[in-house]
Amino acid sequence: MDVLVYLIPIALLLSFIGLISFFWTLNNDQYDDLEGSANRILFDDEKTE
């Protein structure tokens, strides 16, 4: 039971860091163009000669 004293704060800290990272990605427009990256992989724009 003594290990819970360490595990609960670590779990809360990691979840808080994950939440902050998610909001950072939302504010930096990381989720705006979801189709563009998928299409960029499938279609090659450069012509090879």
PDB file of N, CA, C and O in Angstrom:
ATOM      1  N   MET A   1       0.816  -1.206   0.000  1.00  0.00           N
ATOM      2  CA  MET A   1       0.000   0.000   0.000  1.00  0.00           C
ATOM      3  C   MET A   1       0.857   1.268   0.000  1.00  0.00           C
ATOM      4  O   MET A   1       0.397   2.336  -0.401  1.00  0.00           O
ATOM      5  N   ASP A   2       2.091   1.140   0.447  1.00  0.00           N
ATOM      6  CA  ASP A   2       2.956   2.327   0.456  1.00  0.00           C
ATOM      7  C   ASP A   2       3.321   2.779  -0.956  1.00  0.00           C
ATOM      8  O   ASP A   2       3.628   3.949  -1.184  1.00  0.00           O
ATOM      9  N   VAL A   3       3.285   1.844  -1.897  1.00  0.00           N
ATOM     10  CA  VAL A   3       3.644   2.192  -3.264  1.00  0.00           C
ATOM     11  C   VAL A   3       2.596   3.102  -3.896  1.00  0.00           C
ATOM     12  O   VAL A   3       2.910   3.847  -4.824  1.00  0.00           O
ATOM     13  N   LEU A   4       1.362   3.056  -3.411  1.00  0.00           N
ATOM     14  CA  LEU A   4       0.315   3.928  -3.950  1.00  0.00           C
ATOM     15  C   LEU A   4       0.610   5.398  -3.686  1.00  0.00           C
ATOM     16  O   LEU A   4       0.161   6.270  -4.431  1.00  0.00           O
ATOM     17  N   VAL A   5       1.352   5.669  -2.640  1.00  0.00           N
ATOM     18  CA  VAL A   5       1.732   7.052  -2.339  1.00  0.00           C
ATOM     19  C   VAL A   5       2.596   7.613  -3.465  1.00  0.00           C
ATOM     20  O   VAL A   5       2.581   8.818  -3.717  1.00  0.00           O
ATOM     21  N   TYR A   6       3.345   6.752  -4.140  1.00  0.00           N
ATOM     22  CA  TYR A   6       4.184   7.190  -5.255  1.00  0.00           C
ATOM     23  C   TYR A   6       3.465   7.077  -6.594  1.00  0.00           C
ATOM     24  O   TYR A   6       3.629   7.937  -7.460  1.00  0.00           O
ATOM     25  N   LEU A   7       2.679   6.037  -6.769  1.00  0.00           N
ATOM     26  CA  LEU A   7       2.069   5.789  -8.066  1.00  0.00           C
ATOM     27  C   LEU A   7       0.947   6.769  -8.404  1.00  0.00           C
ATOM     28  O   LEU A   7       0.816   7.179  -9.557  1.00  0.00           O
ATOM     29  N   ILE A   8       0.154   7.141  -7.433  1.00  0.00           N
ATOM     30  CA  ILE A   8      -0.965   8.054  -7.717  1.00  0.00           C
ATOM     31  C   ILE A   8      -0.473   9.431  -8.153  1.00  0.00           C
ATOM     32  O   ILE A   8      -0.975   9.945  -9.152  1.00  0.00           O
ATOM     33  N   PRO A   9       0.479  10.060  -7.462  1.00  0.00           N
ATOM     34  CA  PRO A   9       0.973  11.354  -7.980  1.00  0.00           C
ATOM     35  C   PRO A   9       1.660  11.246  -9.337  1.00  0.00           C
ATOM     36  O   PRO A   9       1.547  12.151 -10.163  1.00  0.00           O
ATOM     37  N   ILE A  10       2.378  10.136  -9.574  1.00  0.00           N
ATOM     38  CA  ILE A  10       3.027   9.962 -10.878  1.00  0.00           C
ATOM     39  C   ILE A  10       1.975   9.829 -11.976  1.00  0.00           C
ATOM     40  O   ILE A  10       2.126  10.407 -13.052  1.00  0.00           O
ATOM     41  N   ALA A  11       0.919   9.076 -11.714  1.00  0.00           N
ATOM     42  CA  ALA A  11      -0.153   8.912 -12.701  1.00  0.00           C
ATOM     43  C   ALA A  11      -0.860  10.237 -12.956  1.00  0.00           C
ATOM     44  O   ALA A  11      -1.186  10.553 -14.100  1.00  0.00           O
ATOM     45  N   LEU A  12      -1.098  11.004 -11.918  1.00  0.00           N
ATOM     46  CA  LEU A  12      -1.737  12.311 -12.099  1.00  0.00           C
ATOM     47  C   LEU A  12      -0.841  13.274 -12.869  1.00  0.00           C
ATOM     48  O   LEU A  12      -1.317  14.037 -13.710  1.00  0.00           O
ATOM     49  N   LEU A  13       0.446  13.237 -12.582  1.00  0.00           N
ATOM     50  CA  LEU A  13       1.385  14.105 -13.291  1.00  0.00           C
ATOM     51  C   LEU A  13       1.454  13.740 -14.771  1.00  0.00           C
ATOM     52  O   LEU A  13       1.437  14.625 -15.626  1.00  0.00           O
ATOM     53  N   LEU A  14       1.533  12.447 -15.080  1.00  0.00           N
ATOM     54  CA  LEU A  14       1.592  12.036 -16.481  1.00  0.00           C
ATOM     55  C   LEU A  14       0.307  12.361 -17.239  1.00  0.00           C
ATOM     56  O   LEU A  14       0.357  12.748 -18.407  1.00  0.00           O
ATOM     57  N   SER A  15      -0.836  12.206 -16.588  1.00  0.00           N
ATOM     58  CA  SER A  15      -2.091  12.557 -17.253  1.00  0.00           C
ATOM     59  C   SER A  15      -2.199  14.060 -17.461  1.00  0.00           C
ATOM     60  O   SER A  15      -2.738  14.504 -18.474  1.00  0.00           O
ATOM     61  N   PHE A  16      -1.696  14.845 -16.522  1.00  0.00           N
ATOM     62  CA  PHE A  16      -1.704  16.297 -16.676  1.00  0.00           C
ATOM     63  C   PHE A  16      -0.789  16.718 -17.823  1.00  0.00           C
ATOM     64  O   PHE A  16      -1.136  17.616 -18.591  1.00  0.00           O
ATOM     65  N   ILE A  17       0.371  16.083 -17.947  1.00  0.00           N
ATOM     66  CA  ILE A  17       1.285  16.386 -19.054  1.00  0.00           C
ATOM     67  C   ILE A  17       0.650  16.015 -20.391  1.00  0.00           C
ATOM     68  O   ILE A  17       0.800  16.744 -21.371  1.00  0.00           O
ATOM     69  N   GLY A  18      -0.056  14.888 -20.436  1.00  0.00           N
ATOM     70  CA  GLY A  18      -0.750  14.493 -21.661  1.00  0.00           C
ATOM     71  C   GLY A  18      -1.855  15.464 -22.035  1.00  0.00           C
ATOM     72  O   GLY A  18      -2.043  15.769 -23.212  1.00  0.00           O
ATOM     73  N   LEU A  19      -2.579  15.945 -21.054  1.00  0.00           N
ATOM     74  CA  LEU A  19      -3.653  16.909 -21.307  1.00  0.00           C
ATOM     75  C   LEU A  19      -3.092  18.237 -21.799  1.00  0.00           C
ATOM     76  O   LEU A  19      -3.642  18.843 -22.719  1.00  0.00           O
ATOM     77  N   ILE A  20      -2.017  18.685 -21.201  1.00  0.00           N
ATOM     78  CA  ILE A  20      -1.374  19.924 -21.645  1.00  0.00           C
ATOM     79  C   ILE A  20      -0.840  19.761 -23.070  1.00  0.00           C
ATOM     80  O   ILE A  20      -0.947  20.684 -23.878  1.00  0.00           O
ATOM     81  N   SER A  21      -0.270  18.602 -23.382  1.00  0.00           N
ATOM     82  CA  SER A  21       0.235  18.356 -24.737  1.00  0.00           C
ATOM     83  C   SER A  21      -0.894  18.352 -25.756  1.00  0.00           C
ATOM     84  O   SER A  21      -0.729  18.863 -26.863  1.00  0.00           O
ATOM     85  N   PHE A  22      -2.038  17.781 -25.395  1.00  0.00           N
ATOM     86  CA  PHE A  22      -3.184  17.763 -26.302  1.00  0.00           C
ATOM     87  C   PHE A  22      -3.688  19.169 -26.579  1.00  0.00           C
ATOM     88  O   PHE A  22      -3.973  19.504 -27.729  1.00  0.00           O
ATOM     89  N   PHE A  23      -3.803  19.999 -25.550  1.00  0.00           N
ATOM     90  CA  PHE A  23      -4.265  21.363 -25.762  1.00  0.00           C
ATOM     91  C   PHE A  23      -3.239  22.184 -26.549  1.00  0.00           C
ATOM     92  O   PHE A  23      -3.614  23.084 -27.301  1.00  0.00           O
ATOM     93  N   TRP A  24      -1.956  21.880 -26.381  1.00  0.00           N
ATOM     94  CA  TRP A  24      -0.937  22.569 -27.153  1.00  0.00           C
ATOM     95  C   TRP A  24      -1.079  22.245 -28.637  1.00  0.00           C
ATOM     96  O   TRP A  24      -0.950  23.129 -29.483  1.00  0.00           O
ATOM     97  N   THR A  25      -1.346  20.973 -28.952  1.00  0.00           N
ATOM     98  CA  THR A  25      -1.521  20.601 -30.355  1.00  0.00           C
ATOM     99  C   THR A  25      -2.781  21.223 -30.940  1.00  0.00           C
ATOM    100  O   THR A  25      -2.809  21.574 -32.120  1.00  0.00           O
ATOM    101  N   LEU A  26      -3.823  21.362 -30.127  1.00  0.00           N
ATOM    102  CA  LEU A  26      -5.034  22.031 -30.625  1.00  0.00           C
ATOM    103  C   LEU A  26      -4.765  23.494 -30.937  1.00  0.00           C
ATOM    104  O   LEU A  26      -5.235  24.006 -31.953  1.00  0.00           O
ATOM    105  N   ASN A  27      -4.021  24.168 -30.084  1.00  0.00           N
ATOM    106  CA  ASN A  27      -3.748  25.591 -30.296  1.00  0.00           C
ATOM    107  C   ASN A  27      -2.790  25.830 -31.452  1.00  0.00           C
ATOM    108  O   ASN A  27      -2.797  26.915 -32.034  1.00  0.00           O
ATOM    109  N   ASN A  28      -1.971  24.853 -31.799  1.00  0.00           N
ATOM    110  CA  ASN A  28      -1.015  25.016 -32.890  1.00  0.00           C
ATOM    111  C   ASN A  28      -1.518  24.412 -34.199  1.00  0.00           C
ATOM    112  O   ASN A  28      -0.723  24.164 -35.106  1.00  0.00           O
ATOM    113  N   ASP A  29      -2.818  24.175 -34.311  1.00  0.00           N
ATOM    114  CA  ASP A  29      -3.481  23.733 -35.547  1.00  0.00           C
ATOM    115  C   ASP A  29      -2.890  22.443 -36.104  1.00  0.00           C
ATOM    116  O   ASP A  29      -2.678  22.339 -37.312  1.00  0.00           O
ATOM    117  N   GLN A  30      -2.625  21.476 -35.262  1.00  0.00           N
ATOM    118  CA  GLN A  30      -2.075  20.203 -35.708  1.00  0.00           C
ATOM    119  C   GLN A  30      -3.135  19.312 -36.344  1.00  0.00           C
ATOM    120  O   GLN A  30      -2.794  18.395 -37.091  1.00  0.00           O
ATOM    121  N   TYR A  31      -4.407  19.558 -36.066  1.00  0.00           N
ATOM    122  CA  TYR A  31      -5.487  18.685 -36.539  1.00  0.00           C
ATOM    123  C   TYR A  31      -6.330  19.328 -37.640  1.00  0.00           C
ATOM    124  O   TYR A  31      -7.453  18.888 -37.887  1.00  0.00           O
ATOM    125  N   ASP A  32      -5.813  20.354 -38.299  1.00  0.00           N
ATOM    126  CA  ASP A  32      -6.611  21.053 -39.302  1.00  0.00           C
ATOM    127  C   ASP A  32      -6.743  20.280 -40.611  1.00  0.00           C
ATOM    128  O   ASP A  32      -7.848  20.161 -41.140  1.00  0.00           O
ATOM    129  N   ASP A  33      -5.660  19.760 -41.134  1.00  0.00           N
ATOM    130  CA  ASP A  33      -5.673  19.121 -42.446  1.00  0.00           C
ATOM    131  C   ASP A  33      -5.347  17.644 -42.307  1.00  0.00           C
ATOM    132  O   ASP A  33      -4.200  17.234 -42.489  1.00  0.00           O
ATOM    133  N   LEU A  34      -6.353  16.849 -41.985  1.00  0.00           N
ATOM    134  CA  LEU A  34      -6.126  15.422 -41.793  1.00  0.00           C
ATOM    135  C   LEU A  34      -6.045  14.674 -43.113  1.00  0.00           C
ATOM    136  O   LEU A  34      -5.371  13.647 -43.186  1.00  0.00           O
ATOM    137  N   GLU A  35      -6.701  15.146 -44.147  1.00  0.00           N
ATOM    138  CA  GLU A  35      -6.699  14.472 -45.442  1.00  0.00           C
ATOM    139  C   GLU A  35      -5.457  14.808 -46.262  1.00  0.00           C
ATOM    140  O   GLU A  35      -5.050  14.009 -47.105  1.00  0.00           O
ATOM    141  N   GLY A  36      -4.863  15.939 -46.041  1.00  0.00           N
ATOM    142  CA  GLY A  36      -3.719  16.359 -46.847  1.00  0.00           C
ATOM    143  C   GLY A  36      -2.535  15.435 -46.717  1.00  0.00           C
ATOM    144  O   GLY A  36      -1.906  15.094 -47.718  1.00  0.00           O
ATOM    145  N   SER A  37      -2.217  15.024 -45.507  1.00  0.00           N
ATOM    146  CA  SER A  37      -1.075  14.128 -45.315  1.00  0.00           C
ATOM    147  C   SER A  37      -1.336  12.765 -45.930  1.00  0.00           C
ATOM    148  O   SER A  37      -0.429  12.161 -46.502  1.00  0.00           O
ATOM    149  N   ALA A  38      -2.544  12.281 -45.822  1.00  0.00           N
ATOM    150  CA  ALA A  38      -2.870  10.976 -46.403  1.00  0.00           C
ATOM    151  C   ALA A  38      -2.761  11.033 -47.924  1.00  0.00           C
ATOM    152  O   ALA A  38      -2.253  10.095 -48.539  1.00  0.00           O
ATOM    153  N   ASN A  39      -3.220  12.091 -48.523  1.00  0.00           N
ATOM    154  CA  ASN A  39      -3.134  12.214 -49.978  1.00  0.00           C
ATOM    155  C   ASN A  39      -1.705  12.454 -50.442  1.00  0.00           C
ATOM    156  O   ASN A  39      -1.327  12.014 -51.527  1.00  0.00           O
ATOM    157  N   ARG A  40      -0.923  13.131 -49.653  1.00  0.00           N
ATOM    158  CA  ARG A  40       0.456  13.414 -50.017  1.00  0.00           C
ATOM    159  C   ARG A  40       1.273  12.126 -50.086  1.00  0.00           C
ATOM    160  O   ARG A  40       2.195  12.021 -50.894  1.00  0.00           O
ATOM    161  N   ILE A  41       0.945  11.161 -49.256  1.00  0.00           N
ATOM    162  CA  ILE A  41       1.652   9.887 -49.281  1.00  0.00           C
ATOM    163  C   ILE A  41       1.286   9.095 -50.535  1.00  0.00           C
ATOM    164  O   ILE A  41       2.148   8.455 -51.138  1.00  0.00           O
ATOM    165  N   LEU A  42       0.025   9.134 -50.925  1.00  0.00           N
ATOM    166  CA  LEU A  42      -0.451   8.306 -52.025  1.00  0.00           C
ATOM    167  C   LEU A  42      -0.049   8.833 -53.393  1.00  0.00           C
ATOM    168  O   LEU A  42       0.223   8.047 -54.300  1.00  0.00           O
ATOM    169  N   PHE A  43      -0.009  10.145 -53.555  1.00  0.00           N
ATOM    170  CA  PHE A  43       0.232  10.733 -54.870  1.00  0.00           C
ATOM    171  C   PHE A  43       1.577  11.438 -54.886  1.00  0.00           C
ATOM    172  O   PHE A  43       1.857  12.297 -54.051  1.00  0.00           O
ATOM    173  N   ASP A  44       2.403  11.060 -55.850  1.00  0.00           N
ATOM    174  CA  ASP A  44       3.717  11.647 -55.990  1.00  0.00           C
ATOM    175  C   ASP A  44       3.635  12.830 -56.948  1.00  0.00           C
ATOM    176  O   ASP A  44       3.199  12.675 -58.089  1.00  0.00           O
ATOM    177  N   ASP A  45       4.052  14.017 -56.492  1.00  0.00           N
ATOM    178  CA  ASP A  45       3.972  15.210 -57.320  1.00  0.00           C
ATOM    179  C   ASP A  45       5.185  15.373 -58.236  1.00  0.00           C
ATOM    180  O   ASP A  45       5.093  16.031 -59.273  1.00  0.00           O
ATOM    181  N   GLU A  46       6.308  14.785 -57.865  1.00  0.00           N
ATOM    182  CA  GLU A  46       7.514  14.961 -58.654  1.00  0.00           C
ATOM    183  C   GLU A  46       7.503  13.991 -59.847  1.00  0.00           C
ATOM    184  O   GLU A  46       7.119  12.828 -59.724  1.00  0.00           O
ATOM    185  N   LYS A  47       7.932  14.506 -60.991  1.00  0.00           N
ATOM    186  CA  LYS A  47       8.026  13.660 -62.183  1.00  0.00           C
ATOM    187  C   LYS A  47       9.432  13.108 -62.277  1.00  0.00           C
ATOM    188  O   LYS A  47      10.409  13.855 -62.215  1.00  0.00           O
ATOM    189  N   THR A  48       9.529  11.817 -62.423  1.00  0.00           N
ATOM    190  CA  THR A  48      10.840  11.196 -62.602  1.00  0.00           C
ATOM    191  C   THR A  48      11.079  10.965 -64.091  1.00  0.00           C
ATOM    192  O   THR A  48      10.185  10.518 -64.809  1.00  0.00           O
ATOM    193  N   GLU A  49      12.273  11.268 -64.542  1.00  0.00           N
ATOM    194  CA  GLU A  49      12.591  11.137 -65.973  1.00  0.00           C
ATOM    195  C   GLU A  49      13.576  10.054 -66.213  1.00  0.00           C
ATOM    196  O   GLU A  49      13.956   9.806 -67.357  1.00  0.00           O
TER     197      GLU A  49
END
